[in-house]
Amino acid sequence: MKDTRVINPSDIRLFYFGSKDVLSNTEEKEARRNKLLRAMILSNCEHIPISLYMRLPNGDTLETESDVIDYADDFVILKGGISIPVWTIFDVDA
């Protein structure tokens, strides 16, 4: 993605994500949910690296990649126990 900063998953703890969802409509949120479920299955069964794209409250975008993710309600858990709030994710590439 254009103007996206690639970060190491362990650096996610250094960022503040806010509490407002980066997606505005229900269809986008449902698509994100479906992509996260698919990514979880692929990463856990095939160990395929998954890219997650996040948006910070200031508009900056981040990308991180992990080969194991778990998706549970409001958080995505990456390998090593790193958690990302779902409302900050605007795209998933599996």
VENVEN-V699936 format. One record per pair of residues at least 4 apart in sequence whose C-alpha atoms are under 8 Angstrom apart, sorted by the first residue. I is the first residue (numbers start at 1). J is the second residue. D is the distance in Angstrom with one decimal. If there is no record, write none. Layout:
I|J|D / I|J|D
This chain:
3|61|7.2 / 4|60|7.4 / 4|61|5.0 / 4|62|5.3 / 4|63|6.4 / 5|61|6.4 / 5|62|4.8 / 5|63|6.0 / 6|62|5.8 / 6|63|4.7 / 6|64|5.8 / 7|11|6.5 / 7|12|7.6 / 7|62|6.8 / 7|63|6.1 / 7|64|5.3 / 8|12|7.3 / 8|64|6.0 / 8|65|7.5 / 9|64|5.8 / 9|65|6.9 / 9|66|7.3 / 9|78|7.6 / 9|82|7.0 / 10|82|6.7 / 11|15|7.7 / 12|82|7.4 / 12|84|7.6 / 13|82|7.7 / 16|56|7.1 / 16|57|7.9 / 17|55|7.5 / 17|56|5.2 / 17|57|6.2 / 17|85|7.7 / 17|88|6.4 / 18|56|7.3 / 18|57|6.0 / 18|88|7.9 / 19|87|7.4 / 20|87|6.8 / 20|88|7.8 / 21|87|4.3 / 21|88|6.1 / 22|55|6.8 / 22|87|6.0 / 22|88|5.7 / 22|89|7.0 / 22|90|6.4 / 23|28|6.3 / 23|29|6.3 / 23|87|7.4 / 23|90|6.5 / 24|28|7.3 / 24|29|7.7 / 25|29|6.5 / 26|30|6.1 / 27|31|6.1 / 28|32|6.2 / 29|33|6.2 / 30|34|6.2 / 31|35|6.1 / 32|36|6.1 / 32|89|7.9 / 32|90|7.1 / 32|91|6.6 / 32|92|7.2 / 33|37|6.2 / 34|38|6.2 / 35|39|6.0 / 35|92|6.1 / 35|93|7.9 / 35|94|8.0 / 36|40|6.0 / 36|71|6.6 / 36|92|6.8 / 37|41|6.4 / 37|71|6.7 / 38|42|6.2 / 38|94|7.8 / 39|43|5.9 / 39|50|6.5 / 39|69|7.5 / 39|92|7.6 / 39|93|7.8 / 39|94|5.7 / 40|44|6.0 / 40|68|7.3 / 40|69|5.4 / 40|70|5.5 / 40|71|6.4 / 41|45|5.9 / 41|46|8.0 / 42|46|5.3 / 42|47|6.6 / 42|48|6.1 / 42|94|7.6 / 43|47|4.3 / 43|48|4.9 / 43|49|6.4 / 43|50|6.8 / 43|67|5.5 / 43|68|5.0 / 43|69|6.3 / 44|48|7.9 / 44|67|7.8 / 44|68|5.7 / 44|69|7.0 / 47|67|5.3 / 47|68|6.3 / 48|67|5.4 / 48|68|7.8 / 48|94|7.5 / 49|65|6.2 / 49|66|5.3 / 49|67|4.0 / 49|68|7.3 / 49|94|7.1 / 50|65|5.4 / 50|66|5.5 / 50|67|5.9 / 50|68|7.8 / 50|69|7.9 / 50|92|7.3 / 50|93|5.9 / 50|94|4.9 / 51|63|6.6 / 51|64|5.6 / 51|65|4.4 / 51|66|6.8 / 51|92|5.9 / 51|93|5.0 / 51|94|6.5 / 52|63|5.6 / 52|64|5.5 / 52|65|6.3 / 52|89|6.8 / 52|91|6.2 / 52|92|4.8 / 52|93|6.5 / 53|61|6.9 / 53|62|5.7 / 53|63|4.6 / 53|64|6.8 / 53|89|5.6 / 53|90|5.9 / 53|91|5.1 / 53|92|6.2 / 54|61|5.6 / 54|62|5.1 / 54|63|6.3 / 54|88|5.2 / 54|89|4.3 / 54|90|5.7 / 54|91|7.3 / 55|59|6.0 / 55|60|5.8 / 55|61|4.5 / 55|62|6.3 / 55|88|5.6 / 55|89|6.5 / 55|90|6.9 / 56|60|5.3 / 56|61|6.2 / 56|62|7.8 / 56|88|7.0 / 66|78|6.4 / 66|79|6.6 / 67|79|7.2 / 68|78|6.0 / 68|79|5.3 / 69|76|6.7 / 69|77|5.5 / 69|78|4.5 / 69|79|6.2 / 70|76|5.6 / 70|77|5.0 / 70|78|6.5 / 71|75|6.2 / 71|76|4.5 / 71|77|6.3 / 72|76|6.3 / 72|77|7.9 / 73|86|7.9 / 74|85|5.9 / 74|86|5.3 / 74|87|7.4 / 75|83|6.2 / 75|84|5.5 / 75|85|4.5 / 75|86|5.1 / 76|83|5.5 / 76|84|5.2 / 76|85|6.4 / 76|86|6.3 / 77|81|5.9 / 77|82|5.5 / 77|83|4.4 / 77|84|6.5 / 78|82|5.0 / 78|83|6.2 / 78|84|8.0 / 84|88|7.5 / 85|89|7.4
